């Protein structure tokens, strides 16, 4: 009986250790399925003649996404609000809602405005908190780039 309880204890400790390592991003093990939905609204102010194409640079406080090809025309979107609510720390099921806002402008201030929205995501399976937040950020970047592509024919 003691050997069975020791084996069970070892298995439980290994599972706990793997969970901690995965959640702290030491071990990158992500086997999951996810469903996300998003909606956004934007306002844009245009002044003078506007010539495209534009590169969109998204600033996430300290981290900056890289533009594709360099043009003299860039739109810089700076994060002003990013609120995550929900259970992003649970090991096998995550359900998060994010509200965000970016303020953007070109260096010459010919184009400026705000972009804000919400993202809801549900993840089932092995996914770390950090991976969950990165999935949300990629969704937001995709929405912002799509918006500017439709409005200004950016690349």
C-alpha angles and dihedrals in degrees: 000000000000093000091053092051091047091051091048091049091050092050092049092048092049091051091049092048092050091049092051093046091049095047092049090049094242090117116039104211113147118165106156149121121229140193121195137177130187142182131186144178129205141188123204132191117198124193125187127334114344119203120188163228102089132191115220117219115192117201115204096190098271100004121072125196115227121242119235108234121001119251129169087243113074132163114210116203114195121197112241100167133020116165120175118193128176138052106312093150100062110111102225106021129038127181115178138170120198130192118193143172133196128189113207140186144157119248091254091046092236089129123035140147148110134285119195137163151131134263125196119193135179120192126187120190136023109343128140125229090246092052090049092054091046090052089052092049092050089051091052093047090051091052093048094048091047091051094051092043090055095043101040106014093244123176 
